[in-house]
Amino acid sequence: GKLLFSAGHWDNSIRVTSLTKGKLIGQHIRHMDIVTCLAIDYCGIYLISGSRDTTCMIWPVVQQGGAPVGMASKPMQILYGHTDEISSVSISTELDMAVSGARD
């Protein structure tokens, strides 16, 4: 089925909604402040999140029978280095690269 990943929630969560079922199927709180941006790689394998807490997190997208069914409960990697709010993120599996932009 199709999934919608959303951020910007007051509880610092990333939420996963099944568009097929029309309901919330996951809520992940790992960032210490509001999640400001999300991006998914071209293959749909990884999701990257950026936050006001100055970190980026890389999350595996859980697949079942070749279709996305959610995201892992923990990020596989946490990226540090910015000193201000993350404003944009992108991730490429082919290039083995994650990029981020911030207010710093």
N, C-alpha and C positions, 0 to 999 in steps of 0.2 A: 504494500500500500504506500501511499504518499504521506510523508511526514512534514510537519512545519516545526522548525526550531525557532524559538523566540527568546528575546532578552529584554533588558531595560526594566525588569520587574523590581518593585520596592524591596523584595526579600533577597536580592542578589542572585536569583535563580536563572538557570537556563531551562526553559520548558519545552517539552516535546508533545506535540498534538498530532494525533492520527487524523488525517483529513478523510480517510475512508470511514472510520468509526465516528468521527465528529466529536472526539473527546480527548482530554489530557491523558497521556499515557506515561509521562515521566516528568520529574522535576529534580534538577540537580543543583545543589548549593555548595560551591567550593570557593568561589571568589569572595573576598572580604568587603567588596563594595559593588555597586551596580555594574552589570555587564553592559558595555556600551556598543559592542559590535561583534558580529558573528560572520563566519564564512565557511563554506564547505568546499573541499577539493573537487576537481572535475570528475573524478571517479566515484565520488560519494563515500569515500572510505574514512576520511578524517574531517572533523569539525574543529575550527579554531575560534576561541573566544578572547576578547580583549575587555579590560575592565578599568573602572576608575581607580582600582587598587594598584594600578601600574603593571600588572602581570598579564601575560597571555597564557592560555592553556590549550593543549592539543588533546582532543577527545576522539577515541575510536567510535565510528558509527557501527552499531551492531547489525549484522546482516543475517538473514535467515532465508535460505533458498534463493539467494541473489537479490533479495529485496531488503531495504532498510526497515528495521523494526524498533529502533531506539538508539540510545547512546550509552556508552559505558558509564558506570556509576562514579568512576574516578578518572581524572585526566591521565593520559600516558606521559605527559611532559608539561612542566611549568616553566615558562620562559621569563627571565628577569632582565633588567637593563634600563628600562625607562624610569624617569623620575616624576612623570605626570601622567594623567589620564590617557589611556589608549583610545584613539579615535578611528583607526581603521586596521583591518587585518586581512591577510590573504594566505592561502596555503596551496602548494603544488606538490603532489606526490611524484610526478614525473621529474621535477627538478630537485626533489628532496629538500624543499625550502619553505620556510614560513617567513613572512614579512609583516611588519607592523609599523604604524605611524602613531605618534602621540603628540600631546601639547607641549612636550619638552623640545 
